[in-house]
Amino acid sequence: MTETDDPIICPEQTYFAHLAEGRFMIQRSRSSGEYVFYPRVAAPRSGLTDLEWVAASGHGTVYARTTVFPKPPQEPYNVVLVDLAEGPRIMSRVDGIDPQQVRIGMAVQARILPGEEKPLLVFLPASPSDAL
């Protein structure tokens, strides 16, 4: 990210720039302390515009899950909603495990992977050393 990038005008681009640097960052209101995800210019409940970028812990819990079964030869994959430790909910997938083994309530840890067009944020099952 360069000094000329304006994170207020371009919050989505700022988010992906952080991921490209290997950092999982989310927004937080300076005055209320509320964490915000998906990146935006104002907090959704309060309308506060004093959002700053802070490092996310990457810890989360699977809130909901489904397995997608595409036509062969594609392999099944999962789609999950993860409640981040900071509060916001994020849609992603859990890697490193059979898609049908992903369970609601499962502890997960975020990982950044290179993508074809932009970096991807995925989750892995949390190991005991990832515990909060």
Summary of the structure (lengths in Angstrom):
residues: 132
radius of gyration: 15.8
end to end distance: 29.6
largest distance: 50.8
contacts: 351
relative contact order: 0.18
helix: 12%
strand: 36%
